[in-house]
Amino acid sequence: MTHDRTGARNLAARLRSAGMWLGAGELERLVARFLDGTLPAAEWTHCAHLGVGAWHVRRYGAADALARLRAGIRALNDAHGTPNSDTRGYHETITRAYTWLIAELLAGVPPAASLAECAQAVLASPLAERDALLAFYSEARLGSVEARRAWQEPDRRPLAVAALG
């Protein structure tokens, strides 16, 4: 992955305006608050999900990251008083799909890249678009109780970062 200085500056400005981290310290604090259940619900944004996901995938690999993210998201929801139910809280298909896509994207990031650089690469990618999974899933399938409870295969196209453009 090449580093475009203009792109990096634009990303830095977007992250600053969104209140997100720019370096290792900010990412580590975000992950620590996620893990100990003190991350406020208002800060548990799509970008925060992706940053925490990237940190886990890079640190533990996709399979172990998925198991840790499942447990961590459920625990954070519990800390927020958000029920993990058929209508709210943890969503298996979304978590698994993003974990897989983050792993695919990070496979192209140099091994020497820091965890913060990995998270920034994910946030600079098409995965940062809130509706990225709709390239692969219909709203009906992704929004179904079945998809929330258990893995559902995409019904539009196979998961691949390249499909996002």
N, CA, C and O of each residue as an XYZ file, in Angstrom:
660
protein
N       0.846     -1.169      0.000
C       0.000      0.000      0.000
C       0.891      1.231      0.000
O       1.794      1.344      0.829
N       0.650      2.134     -0.905
C       1.438      3.353     -0.942
C       0.762      4.406     -0.076
O      -0.448      4.378      0.148
N       1.575      5.325      0.398
C       1.045      6.384      1.242
C       1.027      7.681      0.452
O       2.083      8.185      0.071
N      -0.143      8.222      0.203
C      -0.335      9.488     -0.472
C      -0.457     10.553      0.608
O      -1.380     10.512      1.422
N       0.475     11.509      0.618
C       0.484     12.525      1.688
C      -0.786     13.363      1.682
O      -1.302     13.698      2.748
N      -1.305     13.710      0.501
C      -2.548     14.480      0.442
C      -3.689     13.665      1.012
O      -4.491     14.177      1.794
N      -3.771     12.396      0.626
C      -4.804     11.514      1.166
C      -4.687     11.371      2.665
O      -5.695     11.347      3.371
N      -3.451     11.277      3.163
C      -3.234     11.146      4.601
C      -3.680     12.413      5.329
O      -4.274     12.342      6.405
N      -3.389     13.576      4.735
C      -3.839     14.830      5.359
C      -5.357     14.920      5.361
O      -5.952     15.336      6.355
N      -5.994     14.531      4.251
C      -7.459     14.548      4.190
C      -8.046     13.592      5.214
O      -9.027     13.920      5.882
N      -7.456     12.418      5.341
C      -7.930     11.455      6.335
C      -7.759     12.031      7.734
O      -8.664     11.936      8.564
N      -6.603     12.627      7.997
C      -6.368     13.210      9.316
C      -7.422     14.267      9.629
O      -7.932     14.319     10.748
N      -7.749     15.102      8.659
C      -8.767     16.137      8.875
C     -10.132     15.506      9.138
O     -10.857     15.953     10.027
N     -10.489     14.473      8.376
C     -11.780     13.787      8.588
C     -11.822     13.141      9.963
O     -12.833     13.228     10.660
N     -10.733     12.496     10.356
C     -10.698     11.837     11.657
C     -10.784     12.866     12.782
O     -11.489     12.654     13.768
N     -10.060     13.991     12.634
C     -10.135     15.037     13.651
C     -11.558     15.548     13.780
O     -12.066     15.698     14.891
N     -12.212     15.819     12.644
C     -13.575     16.358     12.695
C     -14.561     15.339     13.253
O     -15.590     15.716     13.815
N     -14.259     14.063     13.104
C     -15.133     13.016     13.652
C     -14.747     12.655     15.088
O     -15.372     11.791     15.703
N     -13.717     13.318     15.620
C     -13.297     13.031     16.989
C     -12.582     11.704     17.133
O     -12.551     11.136     18.225
N     -12.006     11.198     16.053
C     -11.335      9.898     16.101
C      -9.833     10.092     16.311
O      -9.320     11.209     16.258
N      -9.152      8.987     16.549
C      -7.725      9.004     16.830
C      -6.918      9.269     15.568
O      -7.358      9.024     14.444
N      -5.729      9.775     15.807
C      -4.801      9.988     14.704
C      -3.541      9.175     14.889
O      -2.784      8.981     13.938
N      -3.309      8.709     16.062
C      -2.085      7.976     16.324
C      -2.317      6.803     17.236
O      -3.443      6.494     17.628
N      -1.220      6.158     17.562
C      -1.276      4.931     18.357
C      -1.927      5.152     19.716
O      -2.709      4.317     20.170
N      -1.616      6.261     20.365
C      -2.166      6.510     21.694
C      -3.684      6.579     21.701
O      -4.339      5.989     22.560
N      -4.237      7.304     20.737
C      -5.694      7.428     20.660
C      -6.357      6.090     20.359
O      -7.383      5.756     20.951
N      -5.780      5.332     19.450
C      -6.348      4.018     19.126
C      -6.268      3.101     20.332
O      -7.237      2.415     20.654
N      -5.136      3.082     20.995
C      -4.981      2.215     22.165
C      -5.983      2.580     23.259
O      -6.532      1.693     23.914
N      -6.227      3.884     23.465
C      -7.223      4.304     24.469
C      -8.622      3.871     24.056
O      -9.408      3.430     24.894
N      -8.942      3.994     22.761
C     -10.250      3.548     22.274
C     -10.434      2.053     22.536
O     -11.465      1.632     23.058
N      -9.442      1.266     22.176
C      -9.527     -0.189     22.351
C      -9.599     -0.540     23.837
O     -10.360     -1.426     24.226
N      -8.823      0.138     24.659
C      -8.846     -0.144     26.103
C     -10.239      0.128     26.675
O     -10.741     -0.655     27.482
N     -10.861      1.230     26.264
C     -12.203      1.546     26.765
C     -13.239      0.568     26.220
O     -14.206      0.242     26.909
N     -13.045      0.098     24.988
C     -13.913     -0.948     24.441
C     -13.792     -2.211     25.298
O     -14.794     -2.794     25.713
N     -12.559     -2.616     25.553
C     -12.325     -3.867     26.271
C     -12.792     -3.822     27.720
O     -13.259     -4.830     28.249
N     -12.673     -2.664     28.369
C     -13.099     -2.616     29.771
C     -14.534     -2.129     29.954
O     -15.003     -1.961     31.080
N     -15.222     -1.904     28.842
C     -16.644     -1.550     28.909
C     -16.927     -0.115     29.308
O     -18.051      0.207     29.694
N     -15.919      0.763     29.221
C     -16.134      2.156     29.602
C     -16.295      3.093     28.409
O     -16.435      4.302     28.596
N     -16.280      2.569     27.205
C     -16.488      3.400     26.021
C     -17.955      3.813     25.986
O     -18.828      2.950     25.907
N     -18.247      5.115     26.042
C     -19.645      5.550     26.039
C     -20.357      5.151     24.746
O     -19.742      5.073     23.683
N     -21.646      4.905     24.855
C     -22.444      4.501     23.690
C     -22.336      5.534     22.571
O     -22.290      5.162     21.398
N     -22.296      6.811     22.905
C     -22.213      7.860     21.891
C     -20.905      7.798     21.095
O     -20.845      8.284     19.965
N     -19.880      7.213     21.668
C     -18.599      7.085     20.979
C     -18.450      5.744     20.260
O     -17.450      5.526     19.576
N     -19.412      4.854     20.398
C     -19.357      3.537     19.757
C     -19.972      3.672     18.365
O     -21.029      3.114     18.071
N     -19.280      4.426     17.528
C     -19.719      4.769     16.180
C     -19.264      3.710     15.169
O     -18.546      2.771     15.512
N     -19.693      3.883     13.935
C     -19.238      3.000     12.859
C     -17.711      3.056     12.750
O     -17.058      2.021     12.614
N     -17.146      4.264     12.808
C     -15.682      4.403     12.732
C     -15.003      3.718     13.907
O     -13.960      3.086     13.737
N     -15.577      3.834     15.091
C     -14.997      3.166     16.258
C     -15.053      1.653     16.085
O     -14.088      0.958     16.404
N     -16.176      1.135     15.582
C     -16.276     -0.299     15.305
C     -15.143     -0.741     14.374
O     -14.477     -1.747     14.620
N     -14.938      0.034     13.295
C     -13.910     -0.335     12.318
C     -12.509     -0.249     12.909
O     -11.672     -1.113     12.650
N     -12.252      0.779     13.697
C     -10.937      0.906     14.327
C     -10.649     -0.231     15.284
O      -9.562     -0.809     15.269
N     -11.625     -0.551     16.117
C     -11.475     -1.664     17.060
C     -11.337     -2.977     16.287
O     -10.542     -3.842     16.656
N     -12.106     -3.115     15.230
C     -12.009     -4.324     14.408
C     -10.646     -4.463     13.755
O     -10.063     -5.546     13.755
N     -10.133     -3.365     13.197
C      -8.816     -3.401     12.558
C      -7.734     -3.748     13.575
O      -6.846     -4.551     13.291
N      -7.806     -3.144     14.756
C      -6.841     -3.431     15.815
C      -6.851     -4.922     16.147
O      -5.794     -5.544     16.246
N      -8.034     -5.491     16.317
C      -8.147     -6.914     16.664
C      -7.653     -7.820     15.535
O      -6.913     -8.773     15.776
N      -8.065     -7.519     14.304
C      -7.665     -8.365     13.170
C      -6.153     -8.351     13.006
O      -5.538     -9.402     12.821
N      -5.551     -7.172     13.073
C      -4.107     -7.089     12.873
C      -3.357     -7.768     14.023
O      -2.327     -8.408     13.809
N      -3.870     -7.626     15.212
C      -3.174     -8.171     16.379
C      -3.354     -9.676     16.517
O      -2.410    -10.373     16.887
N      -4.550    -10.195     16.226
C      -4.865    -11.594     16.526
C      -5.169    -12.473     15.311
O      -5.293    -13.690     15.455
N      -5.292    -11.888     14.124
C      -5.733    -12.658     12.967
C      -7.256    -12.707     12.949
O      -7.906    -12.496     13.973
N      -7.812    -12.983     11.786
C      -9.265    -12.872     11.604
C     -10.072    -13.802     12.512
O     -11.046    -13.361     13.123
N      -9.693    -15.066     12.613
C     -10.499    -16.024     13.383
C     -10.527    -15.672     14.868
O     -11.595    -15.641     15.478
N      -9.366    -15.407     15.448
C      -9.314    -15.058     16.864
C      -9.959    -13.699     17.098
O     -10.646    -13.497     18.100
N      -9.739    -12.763     16.172
C     -10.356    -11.437     16.292
C     -11.873    -11.556     16.320
O     -12.531    -10.892     17.120
N     -12.431    -12.392     15.458
C     -13.886    -12.549     15.418
C     -14.415    -13.028     16.761
O     -15.403    -12.488     17.260
N     -13.788    -14.014     17.345
C     -14.233    -14.523     18.650
C     -14.139    -13.431     19.713
O     -15.049    -13.277     20.527
N     -13.049    -12.680     19.707
C     -12.862    -11.613     20.691
C     -13.857    -10.476     20.467
O     -14.387     -9.918     21.427
N     -14.111    -10.132     19.204
C     -15.059     -9.065     18.901
C     -16.482     -9.456     19.286
O     -17.226     -8.640     19.831
N     -16.857    -10.684     19.007
C     -18.189    -11.152     19.429
C     -18.392    -10.908     20.922
O     -19.374    -10.296     21.341
N     -17.449    -11.396     21.706
C     -17.553    -11.271     23.161
C     -17.496     -9.805     23.589
O     -18.276     -9.377     24.440
N     -16.590     -9.045     23.012
C     -16.420     -7.648     23.396
C     -17.613     -6.781     23.056
O     -18.023     -5.945     23.862
N     -18.177     -6.967     21.870
C     -19.345     -6.173     21.473
C     -20.540     -6.503     22.362
O     -21.255     -5.607     22.810
N     -20.748     -7.769     22.609
C     -21.851     -8.152     23.506
C     -21.660     -7.561     24.899
O     -22.607     -7.054     25.501
N     -20.436     -7.629     25.406
C     -20.161     -7.091     26.743
C     -20.343     -5.570     26.778
O     -20.891     -5.035     27.742
N     -19.891     -4.878     25.740
C     -20.067     -3.430     25.703
C     -21.554     -3.082     25.627
O     -22.011     -2.154     26.294
N     -22.302     -3.820     24.820
C     -23.747     -3.594     24.760
C     -24.371     -3.785     26.136
O     -25.216     -2.992     26.551
N     -23.964     -4.819     26.837
C     -24.466     -5.046     28.197
C     -24.130     -3.859     29.097
O     -24.973     -3.412     29.875
N     -22.908     -3.348     28.995
C     -22.500     -2.204     29.811
C     -23.331     -0.964     29.494
O     -23.576     -0.132     30.368
N     -23.762     -0.846     28.245
C     -24.595      0.289     27.826
C     -26.075      0.067     28.137
O     -26.883      0.986     27.998
N     -26.432     -1.141     28.556
C     -27.847     -1.451     28.757
C     -28.574     -1.718     27.449
O     -29.801     -1.648     27.389
N     -27.817     -2.024     26.403
C     -28.397     -2.345     25.100
C     -28.593     -3.853     25.028
O     -27.618     -4.602     25.096
N     -29.827     -4.312     24.892
C     -30.035     -5.757     24.834
C     -29.456     -6.364     23.557
O     -29.562     -5.780     22.478
N     -28.854     -7.520     23.688
C     -28.414     -8.295     22.529
C     -29.583     -9.209     22.185
O     -29.695    -10.325     22.694
N     -30.451     -8.710     21.308
C     -31.721     -9.388     21.039
C     -31.929     -9.548     19.535
O     -31.024     -9.298     18.739
N     -33.108     -9.958     19.173
C     -33.431    -10.124     17.752
C     -33.598     -8.789     17.029
O     -33.691     -8.765     15.802
N     -33.637     -7.687     17.763
C     -33.850     -6.386     17.137
C     -32.770     -5.358     17.451
O     -32.698     -4.325     16.786
N     -31.941     -5.614     18.437
C     -30.920     -4.647     18.853
C     -29.655     -5.365     19.282
O     -29.646     -6.576     19.505
N     -28.582     -4.583     19.393
C     -27.343     -5.132     19.927
C     -26.533     -5.893     18.896
O     -26.495     -5.536     17.719
N     -25.887     -6.946     19.362
C     -24.944     -7.706     18.541
C     -25.602     -8.264     17.279
O     -26.741     -8.731     17.308
N     -24.850     -8.205     16.162
C     -25.324     -8.690     14.859
C     -24.224     -9.564     14.259
O     -23.185     -9.062     13.832
N     -24.462    -10.865     14.231
C     -23.434    -11.819     13.789
C     -22.978    -11.601     12.354
O     -21.775    -11.589     12.093
N     -23.896    -11.429     11.426
C     -23.508    -11.315     10.020
C     -22.708    -10.045      9.771
O     -21.717    -10.077      9.042
N     -23.115     -8.939     10.355
C     -22.364     -7.695     10.184
C     -20.973     -7.837     10.779
O     -19.989     -7.451     10.148
N     -20.877     -8.378     11.972
C     -19.569     -8.521     12.623
C     -18.658     -9.440     11.819
O     -17.492     -9.117     11.593
N     -19.178    -10.567     11.394
C     -18.344    -11.510     10.642
C     -17.951    -10.946      9.286
O     -16.802    -11.095      8.870
N     -18.883    -10.300      8.584
C     -18.580     -9.745      7.261
C     -17.498     -8.666      7.365
O     -16.535     -8.677      6.599
N     -17.655     -7.744      8.303
C     -16.635     -6.701      8.453
C     -15.295     -7.283      8.883
O     -14.254     -6.832      8.406
N     -15.296     -8.255      9.757
C     -14.035     -8.866     10.183
C     -13.325     -9.480      8.976
O     -12.116     -9.313      8.811
N     -14.071    -10.180      8.145
C     -13.488    -10.808      6.954
C     -12.967     -9.751      5.988
O     -11.863     -9.882      5.460
N     -13.761     -8.700      5.753
C     -13.351     -7.650      4.817
C     -12.147     -6.862      5.352
O     -11.245     -6.513      4.589
N     -12.133     -6.585      6.653
C     -10.976     -5.902      7.253
C      -9.725     -6.767      7.085
O      -8.659     -6.258      6.739
N      -9.855     -8.061      7.328
C      -8.705     -8.963      7.174
C      -8.201     -8.952      5.731
O      -6.994     -8.923      5.490
N      -9.124     -8.974      4.780
C      -8.722     -8.941      3.370
C      -8.000     -7.633      3.053
O      -6.961     -7.643      2.393
N      -8.535     -6.524      3.512
C      -7.918     -5.234      3.257
C      -6.532     -5.154      3.906
O      -5.573     -4.707      3.276
N      -6.430     -5.586      5.159
C      -5.154     -5.488      5.875
C      -4.097     -6.443      5.341
O      -2.911     -6.261      5.618
N      -4.497     -7.448      4.586
C      -3.516     -8.338      3.963
C      -2.634     -7.563      2.985
O      -1.522     -7.992      2.674
N      -3.130     -6.422      2.500
C      -2.361     -5.595      1.585
C      -1.564     -4.490      2.242
O      -0.893     -3.715      1.560
N      -1.631     -4.409      3.562
C      -0.884     -3.382      4.306
C       0.465     -3.987      4.709
O       0.514     -5.133      5.155
N       1.546     -3.239      4.558
C       2.866     -3.791      4.896
C       2.913     -4.327      6.324
O       2.318     -3.737      7.226
N       3.615     -5.438      6.536
C       3.702     -6.026      7.874
C       4.257     -5.079      8.929
O       3.931     -5.219     10.108
N       5.088     -4.121      8.533
C       5.682     -3.195      9.493
C       4.731     -2.069      9.903
O       5.054     -1.284     10.795
N       3.578     -1.983      9.270
C       2.630     -0.909      9.598
C       2.158     -1.058     11.043
O       1.939     -2.169     11.526
N       2.008      0.059     11.713
C       1.537      0.054     13.098
C       0.043     -0.274     13.135
O      -0.641     -0.240     12.112
N      -0.441     -0.588     14.321
C      -1.875     -0.829     14.489
C      -2.674      0.407     14.113
O      -3.737      0.292     13.502
N      -2.185      1.582     14.466
C      -2.878      2.825     14.113
C      -2.907      3.016     12.599
O      -3.927      3.434     12.051
N      -1.816      2.720     11.926
C      -1.800      2.828     10.461
C      -2.775      1.840      9.834
O      -3.411      2.150      8.828
N      -2.894      0.670     10.414
C      -3.868     -0.309      9.915
C      -5.289      0.209     10.084
O      -6.105      0.104      9.169
N      -5.582      0.763     11.246
C      -6.918      1.313     11.478
C      -7.189      2.467     10.523
O      -8.290      2.582      9.984
N      -6.202      3.315     10.312
C      -6.378      4.432      9.393
C      -6.580      3.947      7.960
O      -7.340      4.556      7.207
N      -5.915      2.868      7.573
C      -6.111      2.303      6.236
C      -7.554      1.832      6.067
O      -8.156      2.032      5.012
N      -8.098      1.216      7.087
C      -9.491      0.759      7.023
C     -10.426      1.959      6.927
O     -11.366      1.953      6.132
N     -10.172      2.988      7.732
C     -11.041      4.170      7.717
C     -10.929      4.970      6.422
O     -11.845      5.716      6.076
N      -9.826      4.823      5.711
C      -9.653      5.508      4.431
C     -10.208      4.685      3.272
O     -10.201      5.144      2.130
N     -10.680      3.493      3.551
C     -11.160      2.582      2.513
C     -12.676      2.697      2.335
O     -13.348      3.363      3.122
N     -13.204      2.055      1.315
C     -14.659      2.046      1.126
C     -15.415      1.360      2.266
O     -16.631      1.522      2.376
N     -14.726      0.602      3.107
C     -15.390     -0.015      4.260
C     -15.925      1.027      5.232
O     -16.831      0.740      6.013
N     -15.371      2.230      5.189
C     -15.803      3.284      6.104
C     -17.182      3.839      5.749
O     -17.806      4.523      6.559
N     -17.647      3.549      4.555
C     -19.004      3.981      4.191
C     -20.000      3.165      5.003
O     -19.899      1.939      5.060
N     -20.948      3.829      5.624
C     -21.896      3.146      6.518
C     -22.701      2.050      5.812
O     -23.100      1.071      6.443
N     -22.934      2.206      4.540
C     -23.742      1.212      3.828
C     -22.906      0.253      2.983
O     -23.419     -0.346      2.037
N     -21.633      0.105      3.314
C     -20.724     -0.737      2.517
C     -21.257     -2.153      2.345
O     -21.121     -2.725      1.263
N     -21.853     -2.728      3.369
C     -22.317     -4.121      3.267
C     -23.495     -4.284      2.319
O     -23.802     -5.400      1.902
N     -24.161     -3.182      1.972
C     -25.276     -3.285      1.036
C     -24.808     -3.570     -0.395
O     -25.627     -3.864     -1.266
N     -23.526     -3.484     -0.635
C     -22.990     -3.935     -1.923
C     -23.076     -5.459     -2.031
O     -23.075     -6.009     -3.132
N     -23.150     -6.132     -0.891
C     -23.140     -7.593     -0.834
C     -24.482     -8.190     -0.404
O     -24.829     -9.308     -0.785
N     -25.221     -7.431      0.387
C     -26.474     -7.907      0.975
C     -27.634     -6.993      0.615
O     -27.476     -5.775      0.529
N     -28.785     -7.585      0.408
C     -30.002     -6.776      0.317
C     -30.330     -6.292      1.725
O     -29.925     -6.909      2.710
N     -31.056     -5.202      1.814
C     -31.458     -4.698      3.129
C     -32.296     -5.736      3.871
O     -32.178     -5.889      5.087
N     -33.139     -6.444      3.129
C     -34.002     -7.453      3.761
C     -33.169     -8.562      4.399
O     -33.431     -8.968      5.531
N     -32.188     -9.039      3.687
C     -31.376    -10.139      4.234
C     -30.526     -9.658      5.409
O     -30.491    -10.301      6.458
N     -29.837     -8.521      5.231
C     -28.954     -8.030      6.287
C     -29.753     -7.613      7.524
O     -29.270     -7.741      8.649
N     -30.959     -7.119      7.316
C     -31.779     -6.678      8.432
C     -32.606     -7.770      9.084
O     -33.377     -7.503     10.006
N     -32.453     -8.984      8.616
C     -33.277    -10.082      9.131
C     -32.815    -10.559     10.504
O     -31.651    -10.405     10.876
N     -33.739    -11.131     11.236
C     -33.426    -11.731     12.529
C     -32.399    -12.843     12.335
O     -31.487    -13.000     13.148
N     -32.546    -13.603     11.272
C     -31.612    -14.707     10.999
C     -30.185    -14.192     10.845
O     -29.247    -14.818     11.339
N     -30.009    -13.048     10.160
C     -28.670    -12.477      9.971
C     -28.112    -11.943     11.287
O     -26.903    -11.980     11.516
N     -28.982    -11.454     12.137
C     -28.533    -10.963     13.446
C     -28.075    -12.130     14.315
O     -27.078    -12.019     15.029
N     -28.788    -13.231     14.257
C     -28.493    -14.388     15.111
C     -27.314    -15.230     14.625
O     -26.519    -15.713     15.431
N     -27.202    -15.407     13.300
C     -26.209    -16.338     12.752
C     -25.737    -15.846     11.387
O     -26.413    -15.058     10.724
N     -24.581    -16.320     10.989
C     -23.993    -15.952      9.702
C     -24.944    -16.257      8.559
O     -25.520    -17.342      8.476
N     -25.094    -15.279      7.683
C     -25.852    -15.439      6.443
C     -24.933    -15.075      5.286
O     -24.248    -14.053      5.321
N     -24.925    -15.905      4.279
C     -24.142    -15.612      3.074
C     -24.736    -14.396      2.365
O     -25.945    -14.174      2.425
N     -23.895    -13.612      1.695
C     -24.410    -12.478      0.930
C     -25.377    -12.950     -0.161
O     -25.213    -14.035     -0.720
N     -26.371    -12.133     -0.454
C     -27.324    -12.489     -1.497
C     -27.184    -11.624     -2.743
O     -27.952    -11.786     -3.691
N     -26.223    -10.714     -2.761
C     -25.991     -9.887     -3.948
C     -24.711    -10.282     -4.676
O     -24.719    -10.480     -5.891
N     -23.617    -10.397     -3.936
C     -22.322    -10.793     -4.529
C     -21.421    -11.266     -3.408
O     -21.637    -10.916     -2.248
N     -20.410    -12.060     -3.740
C     -19.487    -12.549     -2.717
C     -18.720    -11.387     -2.062
O     -18.442    -10.370     -2.697
N     -18.395    -11.564     -0.800
C     -17.632    -10.550     -0.073
C     -16.241    -10.408     -0.672
O     -15.504    -11.387     -0.792
N     -15.894     -9.197     -1.044
C     -14.557     -8.889     -1.546
C     -14.394     -7.374     -1.520
O     -15.248     -6.646     -2.025
N     -13.315     -6.909     -0.939
C     -13.070     -5.469     -0.855
C     -13.084     -4.853     -2.248
O     -13.592     -3.746     -2.426
N     -12.538     -5.550     -3.232
C     -12.481     -5.028     -4.598
C     -13.875     -4.697     -5.145
O     -14.001     -3.822     -6.002
N     -14.894     -5.362     -4.680
C     -16.257     -5.115     -5.152
C     -16.772     -3.758     -4.703
O     -17.771     -3.266     -5.229
N     -16.093     -3.146     -3.731
C     -16.513     -1.843     -3.227
C     -15.958     -0.683     -4.054
O     -16.355      0.467     -3.866
N     -15.047     -0.989     -4.960
C     -14.530      0.047     -5.841
C     -13.306      0.746     -5.397
O     -12.815      1.634     -6.095
